[in-house]
Every structure is written in structure tokens, then in C-alpha cells.
């Protein structure tokens, strides 16, 4: 799993990924998705971006 600036990439095999554009989600949904991924990932190969600070 890897997070880019505009999308999430979920690798289903070495050369295949499912793309999920970030504009499909609200900010709180992205935060929830990051938490779910972090808590349930079976690998240490996660590349998540830092969550923006709320002011």
C-alpha cells in the first residue's frame, strides 16, 4: 500500500495496483482509511503521507 499526493495505491500483486483517487473521499474519511490500513496491514511496507495538522 502506498499513498501519493492525489491517490492511494493498493498493490494486489507485484505489478498490479488498485488506484483510489483521494477526491472520492472527505478528509475525515482519508484519516479513517489511514488508521484502518495502519492497524490491519500485514506488511511493514506501508508508505502513508503525514496527516495535515488541523488549526
Secondary structure, 3 states (H helix, E strand, C coil): CEECCCEEEEEEECCEEEEEEHHHCCHHHHHHHHHHHHHHCCCCCCECCCCCCCC
